[in-house]
């Protein structure tokens, strides 16, 4: 395909195609199969496979923070493993959050009596539980 010729799906250049693949994979929570990508991009599977490989090579050559991963024949965007220490710093504060004794009591009551209402939790605990719940 000539870079100056528009293709039938409206994506005029390789950059448009790479950007489209990136947007789709970023938005897809469960990844996308080659067939799904082909359908969304309105390309045959061979052309789509070539575009995905080009995109993956571009991510690698530009030393970006993302990499293309294939898990069970589905494509995903993932952070590169060399950035794990940095990402651990980002998420370590969320692991430090601890539940209060009142929160644990509420969870225990809910787990034991589920389904239950706030009023039922308060009846078991014997105190107002609005702020905890």
MIDOSE-1310 file (N, C-alpha, C; in nm, 2 decimals, decimal comma, always signed):
residues 133
xxxx	+0,09/-0,12/+0,00/+0,00/+0,00/+0,00/+0,09/+0,12/+0,00; +0,06/+0,22/-0,08/+0,13/+0,34/-0,09/+0,09/+0,43/+0,02; +0,18/+0,50/+0,09/+0,15/+0,58/+0,21/+0,06/+0,70/+0,17; +0,05/+0,74/+0,04/-0,03/+0,85/+0,00/-0,17/+0,81/-0,04
xxxx	-0,19/+0,68/-0,06/-0,32/+0,64/-0,11/-0,41/+0,61/+0,01; -0,53/+0,67/+0,01/-0,63/+0,64/+0,12/-0,67/+0,49/+0,11; -0,69/+0,43/+0,22/-0,74/+0,29/+0,23/-0,89/+0,29/+0,25; -0,96/+0,18/+0,23/-1,10/+0,18/+0,24/-1,16/+0,21/+0,38
xxxx	-1,08/+0,19/+0,48/-1,13/+0,21/+0,62/-1,12/+0,35/+0,66; -1,06/+0,44/+0,58/-1,05/+0,58/+0,61/-0,92/+0,61/+0,69; -0,84/+0,51/+0,72/-0,71/+0,54/+0,78/-0,61/+0,56/+0,68; -0,56/+0,68/+0,66/-0,48/+0,72/+0,54/-0,34/+0,68/+0,55
xxxx	-0,28/+0,67/+0,67/-0,14/+0,65/+0,69/-0,12/+0,54/+0,79; +0,01/+0,49/+0,79/+0,05/+0,39/+0,89/+0,04/+0,45/+1,03; +0,06/+0,58/+1,04/+0,05/+0,64/+1,18/-0,09/+0,64/+1,22; -0,19/+0,67/+1,13/-0,33/+0,67/+1,17/-0,37/+0,53/+1,21
xxxx	-0,32/+0,43/+1,14/-0,35/+0,29/+1,18/-0,29/+0,25/+1,31; -0,16/+0,29/+1,34/-0,10/+0,26/+1,47/-0,18/+0,33/+1,58; -0,22/+0,46/+1,56/-0,29/+0,53/+1,66/-0,42/+0,47/+1,68; -0,49/+0,42/+1,58/-0,62/+0,35/+1,60/-0,60/+0,22/+1,68
xxxx	-0,50/+0,15/+1,65/-0,47/+0,03/+1,72/-0,45/+0,06/+1,87; -0,37/+0,16/+1,89/-0,34/+0,20/+2,03/-0,46/+0,24/+2,11; -0,55/+0,32/+2,04/-0,67/+0,37/+2,11/-0,76/+0,25/+2,14; -0,78/+0,16/+2,05/-0,86/+0,04/+2,07/-0,81/-0,05/+2,18
xxxx	-0,68/-0,07/+2,18/-0,62/-0,16/+2,29/-0,62/-0,09/+2,42; -0,61/+0,04/+2,42/-0,61/+0,12/+2,55/-0,75/+0,11/+2,61; -0,85/+0,12/+2,53/-0,99/+0,12/+2,57/-1,05/-0,02/+2,61; -0,99/-0,12/+2,55/-1,04/-0,26/+2,56/-0,99/-0,32/+2,69
xxxx	-1,08/-0,34/+2,79/-1,05/-0,39/+2,92/-0,99/-0,54/+2,91; -1,05/-0,61/+2,82/-1,02/-0,76/+2,81/-0,93/-0,79/+2,69; -0,87/-0,68/+2,63/-0,79/-0,70/+2,52/-0,88/-0,73/+2,40; -0,81/-0,75/+2,28/-0,89/-0,77/+2,16/-0,82/-0,88/+2,08
xxxx	-0,89/-0,97/+2,02/-0,84/-1,07/+1,93/-0,81/-1,01/+1,80; -0,73/-1,08/+1,72/-0,70/-1,03/+1,58/-0,83/-1,02/+1,50; -0,92/-1,11/+1,52/-1,05/-1,10/+1,44/-1,12/-0,97/+1,48; -1,13/-0,94/+1,61/-1,20/-0,82/+1,66/-1,13/-0,70/+1,61
xxxx	-1,00/-0,69/+1,62/-0,92/-0,58/+1,56/-0,95/-0,56/+1,41; -0,94/-0,67/+1,34/-0,97/-0,66/+1,20/-1,11/-0,61/+1,17; -1,20/-0,65/+1,24/-1,34/-0,61/+1,22/-1,35/-0,46/+1,25; -1,30/-0,42/+1,36/-1,31/-0,28/+1,40/-1,23/-0,18/+1,31
xxxx	-1,12/-0,23/+1,26/-1,04/-0,14/+1,17/-1,08/-0,16/+1,02; -1,17/-0,25/+1,00/-1,22/-0,28/+0,86/-1,10/-0,32/+0,77; -1,02/-0,41/+0,82/-0,91/-0,46/+0,75/-0,92/-0,62/+0,74; -0,85/-0,68/+0,64/-0,85/-0,82/+0,64/-0,74/-0,86/+0,75
xxxx	-0,75/-0,99/+0,80/-0,67/-1,03/+0,91/-0,52/-1,02/+0,88; -0,48/-1,05/+0,75/-0,33/-1,04/+0,72/-0,28/-0,89/+0,73; -0,36/-0,80/+0,68/-0,32/-0,66/+0,69/-0,32/-0,61/+0,83; -0,42/-0,66/+0,91/-0,43/-0,62/+1,05/-0,31/-0,68/+1,13
xxxx	-0,28/-0,80/+1,10/-0,16/-0,86/+1,17/-0,03/-0,78/+1,14; -0,02/-0,74/+1,01/+0,10/-0,66/+0,98/+0,10/-0,53/+1,05; -0,02/-0,47/+1,06/-0,03/-0,34/+1,13/+0,00/-0,35/+1,28; -0,04/-0,46/+1,34/-0,02/-0,48/+1,48/+0,13/-0,51/+1,50
xxxx	+0,19/-0,58/+1,42/+0,34/-0,61/+1,43/+0,42/-0,48/+1,41; +0,38/-0,39/+1,32/+0,44/-0,26/+1,30/+0,42/-0,18/+1,42; +0,31/-0,18/+1,48/+0,28/-0,10/+1,60/+0,37/-0,15/+1,72; +0,37/-0,28/+1,73/+0,46/-0,34/+1,84/+0,60/-0,30/+1,82
xxxx	+0,65/-0,31/+1,70/+0,79/-0,27/+1,67/+0,82/-0,13/+1,70; +0,72/-0,04/+1,67/+0,73/+0,10/+1,70/+0,74/+0,12/+1,85; +0,66/+0,06/+1,92/+0,66/+0,07/+2,07/+0,80/+0,03/+2,12; +0,85/-0,08/+2,07/+0,99/-0,13/+2,11/+1,10/-0,03/+2,07
xxxx	+1,09/+0,02/+1,95/+1,21/+0,10/+1,90/+1,21/+0,24/+1,96; +1,09/+0,29/+2,00/+1,08/+0,42/+2,06/+1,11/+0,42/+2,21; +1,13/+0,30/+2,26/+1,15/+0,29/+2,41/+1,04/+0,35/+2,49; +0,92/+0,32/+2,45/+0,80/+0,37/+2,52/+0,78/+0,30/+2,65
xxxx	+0,69/+0,35/+2,73/+0,66/+0,29/+2,86/+0,56/+0,17/+2,85; +0,51/+0,16/+2,73/+0,41/+0,05/+2,70/+0,47/-0,05/+2,61; +0,41/-0,17/+2,62/+0,45/-0,28/+2,53/+0,32/-0,35/+2,49; +0,33/-0,42/+2,37/+0,21/-0,50/+2,33/+0,23/-0,64/+2,38
xxxx	+0,13/-0,69/+2,44/+0,14/-0,83/+2,50/+0,03/-0,91/+2,43; +0,06/-1,04/+2,41/-0,04/-1,13/+2,36/-0,06/-1,24/+2,47; -0,19/-1,25/+2,51/-0,22/-1,35/+2,62/-0,35/-1,42/+2,56; -0,33/-1,55/+2,55/-0,44/-1,63/+2,50/-0,50/-1,58/+2,37
xxxx	-0,41/-1,54/+2,28/-0,45/-1,49/+2,14/-0,53/-1,36/+2,15; -0,51/-1,28/+2,26/-0,57/-1,15/+2,27/-0,46/-1,05/+2,29; -0,47/-0,94/+2,23/-0,37/-0,83/+2,24/-0,41/-0,73/+2,35; -0,30/-0,70/+2,43/-0,32/-0,61/+2,54/-0,21/-0,50/+2,53
xxxx	-0,24/-0,38/+2,58/-0,13/-0,29/+2,61/-0,09/-0,31/+2,76; +0,04/-0,31/+2,79/+0,08/-0,33/+2,92/+0,21/-0,24/+2,95; +0,23/-0,21/+3,07/+0,35/-0,13/+3,10/+0,47/-0,23/+3,09; +0,58/-0,17/+3,05/+0,71/-0,25/+3,03/+0,76/-0,29/+3,17
xxxx	+0,81/-0,41/+3,18/+0,85/-0,47/+3,31/+0,96/-0,39/+3,37; +1,05/-0,32/+3,30/+1,15/-0,24/+3,36/+1,10/-0,12/+3,44; +0,97/-0,09/+3,43/+0,92/+0,02/+3,50/+0,84/-0,03/+3,63; +0,85/-0,15/+3,66/+0,78/-0,21/+3,78/+0,82/-0,14/+3,91
xxxx	+0,95/-0,11/+3,93/+0,98/-0,04/+4,06/+0,91/+0,10/+4,07; +0,90/+0,17/+3,96/+0,84/+0,30/+3,96/+0,69/+0,29/+3,98; +0,63/+0,19/+3,92/+0,48/+0,16/+3,94/+0,45/+0,12/+4,08; +0,54/+0,04/+4,14/+0,52/+0,00/+4,28/+0,52/+0,12/+4,37
xxxx	+0,60/+0,22/+4,34/+0,60/+0,34/+4,42/+0,46/+0,41/+4,41; +0,41/+0,41/+4,29/+0,28/+0,48/+4,26/+0,17/+0,41/+4,35; +0,17/+0,28/+4,35/+0,06/+0,21/+4,42/+0,09/+0,17/+4,56; +0,20/+0,19/+4,62/+0,23/+0,15/+4,75/+0,15/+0,22/+4,86
xxxx	+0,11/+0,35/+4,83/+0,02/+0,42/+4,93/-0,11/+0,35/+4,94; -0,17/+0,30/+4,83/-0,30/+0,23/+4,84/-0,29/+0,10/+4,92; -0,18/+0,04/+4,93/-0,17/-0,08/+5,01/-0,15/-0,05/+5,16; -0,11/+0,07/+5,19/-0,09/+0,10/+5,33/-0,22/+0,14/+5,40
xxxx	-0,33/+0,16/+5,32/-0,46/+0,19/+5,38/-0,51/+0,08/+5,47; -0,54/+0,10/+5,59/-0,59/+0,00/+5,68/-0,74/+0,03/+5,71; -0,81/-0,07/+5,74/-0,95/-0,05/+5,78/-0,95/-0,03/+5,93; -1,05/+0,04/+5,98/-1,06/+0,07/+6,12/-1,13/-0,06/+6,18
xxxx	-1,13/-0,06/+6,31/-1,19/-0,17/+6,39/-1,34/-0,17/+6,36; -1,40/-0,05/+6,35/-1,55/-0,04/+6,32/-1,58/-0,09/+6,18; -1,49/-0,06/+6,08/-1,51/-0,11/+5,95/-1,50/-0,27/+5,94; -1,40/-0,32/+6,01/-1,40/-0,47/+6,02/-1,52/-0,53/+6,09
xxxx	-1,57/-0,46/+6,19/-1,70/-0,51/+6,25/-1,81/-0,51/+6,15; -1,82/-0,40/+6,08/-1,93/-0,39/+5,98/-1,92/-0,50/+5,87; -1,79/-0,52/+5,82/-1,77/-0,62/+5,72/-1,80/-0,76/+5,78; -1,77/-0,79/+5,90/-1,80/-0,92/+5,96/-1,95/-0,94/+5,97
xxxx	-2,02/-0,84/+6,01/-2,17/-0,85/+6,03/-2,23/-0,87/+5,89; -2,18/-0,80/+5,79/-2,24/-0,81/+5,66/-2,21/-0,95/+5,60; -2,08/-0,99/+5,62/-2,04/-1,13/+5,56/-2,13/-1,24/+5,63; -2,15/-1,23/+5,76/-2,22/-1,33/+5,83/-2,37/-1,33/+5,80
xxxx	-2,43/-1,21/+5,78/-2,57/-1,20/+5,77/-2,62/-1,16/+5,63; -2,53/-1,16/+5,53/-2,57/-1,11/+5,40/-2,69/-1,18/+5,34; -2,77/-1,12/+5,27/-2,77/-0,97/+5,25/-2,84/-0,91/+5,38; -2,79/-0,79/+5,41/-2,85/-0,72/+5,52/-2,85/-0,57/+5,50
xxxx	-2,92/-0,50/+5,58/-2,94/-0,35/+5,56/-2,85/-0,28/+5,67; -2,84/-0,15/+5,65/-2,76/-0,07/+5,75/-2,82/-0,08/+5,88; -2,95/-0,09/+5,89/-3,02/-0,10/+6,02/-2,99/-0,23/+6,09; -2,98/-0,34/+6,01/-2,94/-0,47/+6,07/-2,80/-0,47/+6,12
xxxx	-2,71/-0,40/+6,05/-2,57/-0,39/+6,09/-2,57/-0,31/+6,22; -2,64/-0,20/+6,23/-2,64/-0,12/+6,35/-2,70/-0,20/+6,47; -2,80/-0,28/+6,44/-2,87/-0,36/+6,55/-2,77/-0,46/+6,61; -2,69/-0,52/+6,53/-2,59/-0,61/+6,57/-2,47/-0,54/+6,65
xxxx	-2,43/-0,43/+6,59/-2,31/-0,36/+6,65/-2,36/-0,28/+6,77; -2,48/-0,23/+6,77/-2,53/-0,15/+6,88/-2,49/-0,01/+6,88; -2,44/+0,04/+6,76/-2,40/+0,18/+6,75/-2,44/+0,22/+6,60; -2,44/+0,36/+6,58/-2,47/+0,41/+6,45/-2,35/+0,38/+6,36
xxxx	-2,38/+0,33/+6,24/-2,28/+0,28/+6,15/-2,28/+0,36/+6,02; -2,34/+0,48/+6,02/-2,35/+0,56/+5,89/-2,21/+0,59/+5,83; -2,12/+0,64/+5,92/-2,00/+0,69/+5,86/-1,91/+0,57/+5,82; -1,92/+0,46/+5,88/-1,84/+0,34/+5,84/-1,89/+0,28/+5,71
x	-2,02/+0,27/+5,70/-2,08/+0,21/+5,58/-2,07/+0,31/+5,47
